[in-house]
Amino acid sequence: MNDHFEQIKATIKELRSIDNKKTTGKLGLNKCKRVAEKLDLLSENCQECEQQLLELKNRLIKLKADIDGLDKNNLKQHQQFIQQVCNHLQKTHKLLPEGYYVSIYMSIGMSLGVVFGLTIFDNIALGIPIGMCFGIAIGAGLDADVKKKGKTI
């Protein structure tokens, strides 16, 4: 494991122990930790991942130092940086966010449920939940498979 990752874990643990739950909740510390884990694993082969891991460490240390004086701009910049890192992981390393397939297949299932509800059941109110359940079941199965392979952020 990388020394930067260990420092990030320690900083996140310290940020969680701070009493200001509203601010620490907006920082998305769980997502930060997952992103840092993936960056640590991929930093051996990807120079950009190594740079982003270092920048994430520096940002978290700076946020911890200024935790009482954080404003909306700082939180917004932090969230944008995390999103930028996630975009890099998705595009370059083909990783997927949690719940990716559930969100896609739920909407597909609902739309198919409307069609089948109108044509087969003559009741749209019956078709939507049935289609949604099938979509969620298929999406959850695919998400579990992707998570098992370690391809989620």
Beta strands, then each sheet from edge to edge (+ up, - down):
end
